[in-house]
C-alpha cells in the first residue's frame, strides 16, 4: 500500500487529478452499473423461469387433453358391445365363425377413423393369439404397422397391459417399415365381457399414435429453444430429432445431455427447466439459450458503457484544459531547473503572478544568481563514445543445403540404378524435414505414422532386417493431433537397446487407439527384445523421479518429461518389462487443441 501511495505522489499533477477522477467518480459508476446489470439479469432469469414453468404446465395439460381424446376413443372400443360379441366368436373353434367375426371387428374398427389424424392403427388382440388390426395409413388389415409380428401377444403394448387393469401408455418406440423408421407411442387396455366378468380378460385393445402428435405440443418458435419429454425411466418420449426418440438414458446421465448429443443449441449457454406430470409419469423439459434471452439487456449494457466512455472522454478533456494552465506555470519552473542542471546559470524564470508558483519562481531566480556568483568555472561536458560491440555469428548449416545435397545424391543413385539407396535417401530427407521443421508443433496421427514407417524402414536396413514391425492404427484417431517426435524416442529405445545383439526374429508392435471415454488416445509400443531390469522400470514409472532428473537426455526420461510438460497430470505412462522377454510401454495422451 505504501508503494502505491509513493508512486501516486510521484506522478505529475495532471495525472493525479485524472486518476482521482477515474477512481473516485467513474469506477463507482461502472461498479454500480455492473451490479445493476447482475440484479436485472437475475430478476429477468427468474421471470423467464417462471414463464417457462407456466408454459411447461400448459404443455403438460395439452398432453393430458390429447391423451384423454385417445383414451376416450379406447373407452368406446372396449365398451363396444358389437366388438366384444365378435371377440368371443373370433375365439370360437368354427372357421367360418372366425372369418365372420374378424370381418365384423375389422369393419367396426374402420368406423372409428374420426378426426384424430395422428392415430396410426387400432388393434384388438385376443388371448388365444387371434388379432384384428386396422391401419389408418395403409387402409388395410394386412399391410399394417404390426405386419412383421406373427403373434401380436409378443408386442410391447400387449405385454405392458397384461397385469394392468386400467389404461397403459407404452413409451415411444422406433418401428422399421420398408427401410423407413416410424416413431409411435401406444395406449393399451384389457377388455372384459361385462356380461361374463368371470371369464376375465377376453382381449386387449391397442391404439398406436404417431409421436408427431406430441411434436405439435412441444413445438418451439425459435432455434434457440428445445422442448422434449421423458418418462420416469428416462425413456425419450418425444424429441425434435427423431433419432433420439425411444432411447433410454443412463440413470447417471442428466436430461440436458440429450440436447448436447443432438448438437442443438451448439456452443450456447444452456439453461433447463422441467415440469413433472405425476398423473402419466412424464416429465416435460424446456432448454433455452440464456444469452439469446438476455441479448436485449446486454445491448442495453453496451449502450450504457458507450455513454460512460463518452462521459469519461469529455471529462478527460475538461480536466486537461483545467490542468493546462497550472502545468504551464509549473513547466516554466521545471524548465528553469533543467537549465540550471545543465549548467546554464543565466536563466531567468518569468514570474506570471503572485500566487504560490510565482513565489517559487522569484526564490528560484535569487538562488540562481547566488550559485552563479559562487561558481567560476564550468566543467565541459564529457563526450560519451559508444564502443561498437562485435558479436560472433554462430556458424549454421543451412537446412536447404542439406536437402539439396541429399536430392543431388538421390539423382546420382537413380542414374546408377541404386533404387534402394534412392529410397533410403528420400526417406532420410523426409525425416530431416520432419525433425527440423517446428519440432515442438503438433501433427496428426496419420502424419506421425507415415514418418514412423520411414524411420523404422531406415533402421531395419541399418540393422540388417534383424527385426520387423507391426502398425495397428484406429482409423478414427488419424485426424487427432499429437506433438512431433513424442513417440520416436520410445521406438528408438526399443530398436537400439531392446534388439541389441538380436540378429533376427525381433518384432516391434505399435498400436494407437482411443481410450474408453474417447477423451484421450492410447499408444502401446511393444517389443520382444532384451527387456529392462526391474529397478530401472520402477524408476521410469516413478513420475516424481522422472521430473527431477536433469534435462539434456534425448532418451526415455526426456520423452516422459515432455509428456508431463505438454499434458500435465492427464498425460500418463506405464512401462512393463521382463529381462529376456521384452518391453511394453503404454502412453495415455489427452486430446488437446493448440491455438
Secondary structure by P-SEA (a helix, b strand, c coil): caaaaaaaaaccaaaaaaaaaaaacaaaaaaaaaaaaaaaaaaaaaaaaaaaaaaaaaaaaaaaaaaaaaaaaaaaaaacaaaaaaaaaaacccaaaaaaaaaaaaaaaaaaccccccccbbbbbcccccbbbbbccccccccccccccccccccaaaaaacccccbbbbcbbbbbcccbbbbbcbbbbbbbccccccccccbbbbbbbbaaaaaaaacccccccccccccccccccccccccccccccccccccaaaaaaaccccccbbbbbbbbccccbbbbbbbbcccccaaaaaaaaaaaaaaaaaaaaaaaaaaaaaaaaaaaaaaaaaaaaaaaaaccccbbbbbccccaaaaaaaaaaaaaaaaaaaccccccbbbbbbcbbbbbbcccccaaaaaaaaaaaaaaaaaacaaaaaaaaaaaaaaaaaacccccccccaaaaaaaaaaaaaaaaaaacccccbbbbbcccccccccccccaaaaaaaaaaccccccccbbbbbbbbbbcccccbbbbbbbbccccccaaaaaaaacaaaaaacccccccaaaaaaaaaaaccccccbbbbbccccbbbbbbbbcccccc
